[in-house]
Amino acid sequence: MCRNIKTLFNFDPPATEEEVRAASLQFVRKLSGFQSPSKANEEAFERAIREVAAAAHTLLDSLVTNADPKNREIELERARERNAKRFGGGGA
């Protein structure tokens, strides 16, 4: 799994359009093996990002849970703490 793709479901506030696009971009980069496409592949690359983002929105809108939404600030702090333990230092 691509480490840069973050969980987007069940957060308060919900995932933004930018977050969904960023995850879609990372997914397409991973599949294609390109950090950025050549001019010849640029259109296909951008189309794939749009299609993956649309599929991600469909998925996120369809999922249900009984769990309370996660607070973004609390989850960010927990991630920083995990990183500090794993890598040492501030983790930021």
N, C-alpha and C positions, 0 to 999 in steps of 0.2 A: 504494500500500500504506500502511496506517496505521502510522505510525512507532512508536506505542506498543505494537504487538503484537511480542513478542519470540519468537525461535526457541526452541522447547521440546524439540526432538528431540535425542537423543544427548548428554545431560548426565549427569554423575555428581555428586550424586545426581539421579535422574530428576525431571522436572517435578512439582510438587506440585498438589494439587487447586486450591489458591488461585491458582496461576499459570495453570492452564488456564481457570479461571473468569474471571480478569482479562483474558486474551486474548479470551475469548468475549464478555465485556462490551464491550471495545473494538470488536470486529468488529460486534456488533449496533448499537452507537452509530454507527459509521461508515455502516452500511447504512441505518439509520432516519433519520439526521440529528438525532437527539435526544441530548442529554447525559443527560437523565433524562426519562422518559415522563410524560405527564399521567395522572391517575387512570384515565381511560377506556382508556388504552393500557398500563397497568402490567402487567396479567396477560399480555398478548401479548408484551411486552418480556421479562419474566422467563421465560416459556416458551421464547422464542427463545434466550435465554442458556443455559438448560438443554440445549436440543437441540443448539446449536452446541458446547457443552462435551462432550456425549456423542459427537458426531461427531469432535471433536478427540481424545478418548481412543481412539476406534476407530482413527483414523489413526495416532496415536503408538504404539499397541500393535501395529500391523500393519507398520510400517516396519522395514526391516533395513539394517544397514550393517556393513562390515568395519572401519570407522574406530574408533579408540579413543574412548571417551566424552570430551567436553570437560569440563575442570575449571571450575566456576562462578567461582571466585575469580580464576583466570587470565583468563578471558573478561571479567570485570568490570573488571579492571585494564586490559586492552587497550582496552575501550570508553572508559574514562576518558582514556587516552592519546590515542585518536582525537579525543575531544571537546576535549581541551586543545589539540591541534593545529588543529582546525577552528575553535573558538570563542575560543581563548586562555584563560589563567587555569588554574584547577585542574580544571575539567571536572566537578566533583562537585556 
